[in-house]
């Protein structure tokens, strides 16, 4: 499954040079890290393939990791393995039914945040990622967009 670009991603990066939230989630699921410079060193076809690669099931996450490592090798780059601390943080959004405290704090002033339990994994990742990095404006923007998507999917 390819994850849609959020409105703020399109606005902030119309040329698509940055790593999307969907790609970042796949990196976290695979336990891998790359820098923005690494991402930009990849061939455009490799970046498209990585953005489009599914990562719902564990086998798909593993296939994504292989695809990423091959693309990085082609660009004479390497992936880093995520630290145990960062990998442990994935528990806060991956399969959790409990809303992380970072999200609860951040959404206190935001009117249109969808219920945590009603979000899919991508929505939980986006809100947790933005909240844990203190990105208030992006959090508000993403929360409104995710809430609208949830309403549209009913």
C-alpha positions, 0 to 999 in steps of 0.5 A: 500500500502506498500512503498518500501525501498529506497536504502539508507535505505537498505544500512544503515539498512540491518537488518531492525531494523530502521523505514522506511520512509514509516512507518514514513509517516504513523505515521505522517498521523496518528498523532502518534509518537513512539521511535526507542526503541518502534519500536524495542520492537515490535514483528517482525510480528507486525513490518511487518504488520505495514510496509505492512499496507496500508495508502492511504485513511483516513480509512486505516490511521485510521486502521493503527493507531489501528494496531499500538496501539494494537502492542504497547500495546502487547509490554507494550508500548504506542504511543504519539500523535504528537504535533500540530506544527509537525502535521501542518508540514504535510501540507507541503507535504501531499496535497500540490501543492507548493514545500516547501521552505526547498525542494527548498533550498536543491535541489539547488545543486542536479541535478536529483530532479523530479518535486514536482508536479509530485511526489506521496505523498510518494515521497513528504514526503521523500524529505520534511522529509530529507530536513527539517532535513538537511539530504543533502546526504540522500536527494541527494540519495533519489532524484536520486532514485525518479527521476529514478522511475519517468522515469521508470514509464513513 
